[in-house]
């Protein structure tokens, strides 16, 4: 089921793999009462939908939570698979309920993780499950068209397969802004290693800078897993992490 929570004040280092939440929040022009009035006065439309695109493990979900923390607003989160995973004909109803709650709590963020589970191109599947998915997608499109951009609701979705999304989702007035959340560069990897290594005991020969140089293409999740796996054996032996354990 969808969940509502106040955006936590996530440390920015948790989202180094993605985008600085301050920067993204500013770029979204996240609505407050004064900003909504100014946009309305000049006839401008605030963005409704933002699509975060990137490989798994790059921190898209963490980034959205950090944005909620920076904006200081509630956000509702649900995974695309949750719309259609249980019973037939409940997906569209869940979409309606989700947006009803959002309207009651505006300004707010609606976050749909793994939107490709429900938003893939229509007409590409077989069977009743596909019919359910299409009904749910149609309801999502209807809800996004049913509120003005200046109501204080921003819908953020995440996917690692933007290429299979239905083109109707990407039309202006829906998810017409895309933010690429790629794997971190060497500086980002260093910062992520510092965050996930802060509670681990390292030998004197361990250099997180060297590890960052040796891990191109690693996502934030990959780096967290690297440190955890490397800590398991010395943890059992009551030792500290040595460089060779991380670089072998």
QUISULLIN-V664410 format. One record per residue. N is the residue number from 1. RES is the residue in three letters. PSI is psi in degrees with one decimal (999 if undefined). NEAR is the number of other ideal C-beta (glycine too) atoms within 8 Angstrom. D_FIRST is the distance of its C-alpha to the first C-alpha in Angstrom with 2 decimals. Layout:
# QUISULLIN-V664410
{{N;RES;PSI;NEAR;D_FIRST} {N;RES;PSI;NEAR;D_FIRST}}
This chain:
# QUISULLIN-V664410
{{1;UNK;160.1;5;0.00} {2;UNK;151.9;11;3.75} {3;UNK;148.7;7;6.40} {4;UNK;136.4;8;9.93} {5;UNK;157.1;9;13.04} {6;UNK;134.9;7;16.67} {7;UNK;120.8;16;17.89} {8;UNK;153.7;8;19.72} {9;UNK;78.7;5;23.31} {10;UNK;135.1;11;23.09} {11;UNK;139.3;6;26.61} {12;UNK;-26.7;10;27.72} {13;UNK;-23.0;9;29.03} {14;UNK;-23.8;10;25.56} {15;UNK;21.9;14;25.17} {16;UNK;-31.6;13;28.75} {17;UNK;-18.3;12;27.80} {18;UNK;-106.9;13;26.30} {19;UNK;145.6;9;27.56} {20;UNK;122.3;7;28.62} {21;UNK;-30.7;14;25.85} {22;UNK;-48.4;8;28.70} {23;UNK;-45.8;8;30.18} {24;UNK;-39.6;12;27.07} {25;UNK;-42.7;11;26.14} {26;UNK;-40.8;7;29.70} {27;UNK;-29.1;6;29.70} {28;UNK;-12.3;11;26.66} {29;UNK;53.8;9;28.62} {30;UNK;132.0;11;25.57} {31;UNK;129.0;12;26.19} {32;UNK;174.7;7;27.78} {33;UNK;-42.0;6;29.71} {34;UNK;-42.4;6;33.00} {35;UNK;-40.5;11;31.82} {36;UNK;-43.5;12;30.22} {37;UNK;-40.8;8;33.54} {38;UNK;-40.4;8;35.57} {39;UNK;-44.0;14;33.65} {40;UNK;-38.8;9;33.94} {41;UNK;-33.9;6;37.62} {42;UNK;7.4;6;38.53} {43;UNK;21.6;4;36.49} {44;UNK;154.9;6;34.15} {45;UNK;126.8;8;30.55} {46;UNK;153.0;12;28.07} {47;UNK;139.6;11;25.88} {48;UNK;-44.2;12;22.59} {49;UNK;141.2;13;21.11} {50;UNK;131.9;13;21.75} {51;UNK;119.8;17;21.21} {52;UNK;122.9;15;21.48} {53;UNK;127.7;11;23.28} {54;UNK;166.5;12;24.35} {55;UNK;162.1;8;24.52} {56;UNK;145.7;6;21.94} {57;UNK;8.1;8;22.36} {58;UNK;2.0;15;23.93} {59;UNK;24.8;15;21.61} {60;UNK;-44.1;12;19.68} {61;UNK;-42.8;10;16.51} {62;UNK;-38.4;12;18.92} {63;UNK;-42.6;15;20.81} {64;UNK;-41.0;15;18.07} {65;UNK;-37.1;12;17.48} {66;UNK;-37.7;14;21.26} {67;UNK;-42.9;16;21.53} {68;UNK;-38.3;16;19.30} {69;UNK;-42.4;12;21.65} {70;UNK;-39.7;10;24.70} {71;UNK;-20.6;11;23.75} {72;UNK;35.7;7;22.70} {73;UNK;160.6;11;19.86} {74;UNK;154.2;11;16.22} {75;UNK;146.0;14;13.71} {76;UNK;129.7;15;10.17} {77;UNK;142.9;12;8.77} {78;UNK;148.3;14;6.72} {79;UNK;145.4;9;8.60} {80;UNK;-35.8;13;10.62} {81;UNK;-25.5;9;10.33} {82;UNK;-21.2;10;6.68} {83;UNK;-30.8;13;8.28} {84;UNK;9.8;13;10.91} {85;UNK;-20.5;5;10.56} {86;UNK;-69.6;4;10.62} {87;UNK;150.1;4;12.72} {88;UNK;143.2;5;15.17} {89;UNK;11.3;8;15.00} {90;UNK;-17.6;10;11.33} {91;UNK;-49.7;14;10.87} {92;UNK;-37.7;11;13.19} {93;UNK;-39.4;8;11.79} {94;UNK;-38.1;14;8.35} {95;UNK;-46.5;13;10.74} {96;UNK;-45.0;10;12.87} {97;UNK;-41.0;9;10.51} {98;UNK;-46.4;13;9.49} {99;UNK;-27.6;13;13.25} {100;UNK;-44.6;8;14.32} {101;UNK;-39.6;11;12.73} {102;UNK;-43.0;12;14.30} {103;UNK;-34.6;10;17.58} {104;UNK;-20.0;6;17.66} {105;UNK;16.3;9;17.39} {106;UNK;146.8;9;19.57} {107;UNK;144.8;10;20.89} {108;UNK;173.8;13;17.71} {109;UNK;134.6;16;16.13} {110;UNK;121.7;13;13.28} {111;UNK;122.4;14;12.64} {112;UNK;105.2;15;11.72} {113;UNK;149.9;12;12.54} {114;UNK;52.6;10;14.43} {115;UNK;-18.8;14;14.88} {116;UNK;-19.8;13;17.58} {117;UNK;-29.6;11;15.25} {118;UNK;-17.4;15;14.87} {119;UNK;16.7;13;17.80} {120;UNK;161.3;13;20.69} {121;UNK;128.9;8;23.95} {122;UNK;149.3;8;23.99} {123;UNK;11.2;5;26.47} {124;UNK;0.5;7;26.43} {125;UNK;-179.1;8;24.78} {126;UNK;137.4;3;25.80} {127;UNK;177.0;6;24.36} {128;UNK;-32.4;6;21.67} {129;UNK;-36.4;8;18.83} {130;UNK;-38.4;10;20.45} {131;UNK;-42.8;8;20.76} {132;UNK;-42.3;12;17.05} {133;UNK;-42.4;13;16.52} {134;UNK;-39.2;10;19.32} {135;UNK;-40.3;11;18.10} {136;UNK;-43.6;15;14.79} {137;UNK;-43.5;13;16.98} {138;UNK;-39.2;9;19.40} {139;UNK;-38.5;12;16.95} {140;UNK;-43.5;13;15.92} {141;UNK;-40.7;11;19.69} {142;UNK;-43.7;8;20.38} {143;UNK;-40.9;12;18.06} {144;UNK;-31.2;12;19.62} {145;UNK;-16.3;7;23.00} {146;UNK;-4.9;6;22.40} {147;UNK;145.3;10;22.54} {148;UNK;153.9;5;25.52} {149;UNK;-15.1;10;25.53} {150;UNK;21.2;10;26.84} {151;UNK;-6.8;8;24.08} {152;UNK;10.9;8;22.77} {153;UNK;126.6;14;19.54} {154;UNK;129.5;15;19.49} {155;UNK;122.9;13;17.06} {156;UNK;131.4;14;17.22} {157;UNK;155.2;14;16.30} {158;UNK;142.9;17;17.36} {159;UNK;153.6;13;19.06} {160;UNK;8.2;9;21.90} {161;UNK;64.4;8;23.05} {162;UNK;-23.4;10;23.94} {163;UNK;-19.0;4;26.72} {164;UNK;3.4;8;24.60} {165;UNK;148.2;15;22.63} {166;UNK;135.2;10;23.64} {167;UNK;-25.4;7;26.44} {168;UNK;-28.4;8;25.10} {169;UNK;-28.2;14;22.31} {170;UNK;5.7;11;25.13} {171;UNK;155.0;8;27.35} {172;UNK;137.6;4;28.55} {173;UNK;-7.5;9;26.29} {174;UNK;-118.4;13;23.10} {175;UNK;69.9;11;22.64} {176;UNK;2.1;10;26.34} {177;UNK;131.6;9;26.36} {178;UNK;136.4;10;25.88} {179;UNK;121.9;10;26.09} {180;UNK;124.5;6;27.17} {181;UNK;90.6;14;25.77} {182;UNK;176.2;7;28.29} {183;UNK;150.8;9;29.39} {184;UNK;152.8;15;31.32} {185;UNK;-175.5;5;35.08} {186;UNK;-37.9;9;37.37} {187;UNK;-43.3;8;36.98} {188;UNK;-39.9;10;33.19} {189;UNK;-39.3;14;33.41} {190;UNK;-45.4;11;35.80} {191;UNK;-39.6;11;33.54} {192;UNK;-41.6;15;30.53} {193;UNK;-37.1;13;32.85} {194;UNK;-42.1;10;34.00} {195;UNK;-50.2;11;30.52} {196;UNK;-13.2;11;29.60} {197;UNK;-0.8;10;33.16} {198;UNK;-23.6;6;33.50} {199;UNK;16.0;3;32.84} {200;UNK;149.5;9;35.02} {201;UNK;116.9;4;38.77} {202;UNK;147.9;9;40.70} {203;UNK;163.6;8;44.30} {204;UNK;-21.0;4;46.68} {205;UNK;-1.7;6;46.84} {206;UNK;127.8;11;43.18} {207;UNK;112.0;7;42.80} {208;UNK;-28.9;10;39.36} {209;UNK;-41.4;7;41.16} {210;UNK;-42.2;9;42.61} {211;UNK;-40.6;14;39.32} {212;UNK;-39.0;12;37.82} {213;UNK;-29.0;8;40.79} {214;UNK;4.2;7;40.32} {215;UNK;45.6;11;36.65} {216;UNK;141.5;6;36.56} {217;UNK;-6.7;4;33.52} {218;UNK;138.5;10;31.32} {219;UNK;173.0;13;27.87} {220;UNK;-39.8;14;26.63} {221;UNK;-38.1;10;24.66} {222;UNK;-43.1;10;27.90} {223;UNK;-40.8;14;29.94} {224;UNK;-41.4;10;27.73} {225;UNK;-37.6;8;27.96} {226;UNK;-48.7;12;31.71} {227;UNK;-39.6;14;32.36} {228;UNK;-45.5;9;30.33} {229;UNK;-40.4;7;32.05} {230;UNK;-24.5;11;35.39} {231;UNK;-14.9;10;34.91} {232;UNK;-52.6;8;34.24} {233;UNK;-50.5;9;37.87} {234;UNK;-27.9;13;39.61} {235;UNK;-42.0;8;37.12} {236;UNK;-34.0;6;38.21} {237;UNK;4.6;6;41.82} {238;UNK;42.3;5;41.52} {239;UNK;-177.3;8;42.62} {240;UNK;161.4;7;41.55} {241;UNK;126.6;14;40.22} {242;UNK;161.5;12;43.14} {243;UNK;-39.6;10;43.31} {244;UNK;-23.6;6;44.12} {245;UNK;-28.0;10;40.92} {246;UNK;-27.2;12;38.87} {247;UNK;-1.9;8;41.11} {248;UNK;999;4;42.10}}
